[in-house]
Amino acid sequence: MSNHLISLNQVCAQVYQDYLMSDLNWQIEQNQHWVLLGGNSSGKSALSQIILGQAEIISGELTRHTKQLACISFEQQQALIEAELKKDDADILDVIAEGTQVETILFEPNANQPLDLDLADKLTQDFEFSPLLKRKFRDLSTGETRKLLLIKAFINCPDLMVLDEPFDGLDAKSAQQLQQTLTELSGKISMVFILNRVDEIPDFITHYAYLKAGQIEFSFAKSNQAAYEQLMQLLHLQTATLTIPPADAPVSYSINPKQALVKLTQAKVVYDEKVIFDKLNWQIMPNQHWQLTGKNGSGKTCLLNLITGDNPQCYQNDIWLFGFQRGSGESIWQIKQHIGFISNQFHLNYRVSISALNTIISGFYDSIGLYNQPTRNQQKIAKLWLELLALSDKQDTPFNQLSFGDQRLLLIARSMVKHPPLLILDEPCIGLDEINRQRVLALIEKICTSGTTTVIYVNHHAQDKIQGINQFLAMEDYQSY
């Protein structure tokens, strides 16, 4: 049998609707572990689609000598969520769709390979996942969903595993556990990593590949120190001066500097008799920037959704927002006009085909999609944001045809475009390469010092600190054990 698990020989392939990769020559051998690096839209995820057999081979030869392939990616996570959402269509039959139980998804039989139940038992304990097995899938947080997919992939006993940003959405403890698990299984499974963060590269990696504009620019073994130094130079960011585009004047609201933007008193969220958090008192004053911390499932997103009104329990709590008491007759738009927002769940829900330019403009109207005729000034401002994010050449590209990283940048710009009094950034840097991650962090720092916007920032990476954020709320302080 060939030592090559995957072999690409002069392959030209069509990926997605309009992404073409050509002249691909690459081999993955047994006991090799690769990391694919490069900027957003460089072709990293597209290359993974090719080796997974999810692209149209136009010419050349792709051969696979694998018994079982596994993949972890944002797209896979999104597909599983959308499959669950389709079950809601059962309401046309007057049936309440309860959703699939987590353990049903985890232990779905594999026709090609028996599941490793001993490993399943170990990993559910290692990732503190056992208490979630009886839960409904749709009740899992983003990080908990990622853990489910990881454990499911491992226990299916693959001989090759593609991991596209596997650490995204995991808290620090879970990310550390994943690094340990990957190391333990690296002797049995060959792995291909797609990573934007150099600091997440596992120690056992044997080979690097750098991609640019749909091409493998170069690849080399880890032992080639000269090539490694060249790669680090390519990834190094030369920080440019950033100027935030102006707001669309005039704004239709004013903020009292002595009045809390947000005030929660004894806040509590409960799901299926499980208390997510309780007795939470929080007051956010203008220009008081906060970082929200806590492990996966601790209730960070639940808390933010109380503020945005996307959690129905917001009406069961004592919440004041911008001078309105929640549930006192205010409209959802009276609240949303004051807020800019980006999160993993919002990204998943933004399933529209409008252009990149109109995606940013939709932030002026707090809509998913664009249903208003924008002003010339709004178009001008949105184009300035595209220029700032180096996406001007994709102005007319449909949102759903862009790479995940480019989509993320657009949604961040959308959240900031109206210079909202309150900007909620729930893990904004997920899916961004090193250059764009640093660019976004610098943008957030600029926003913090602008004097017009208060920031709430959620992040699992200690190195992604924002200068100007000096208030901290730890969700662990409000949980019952």
Disulfide bonds with the S-S distance in Angstrom:
none
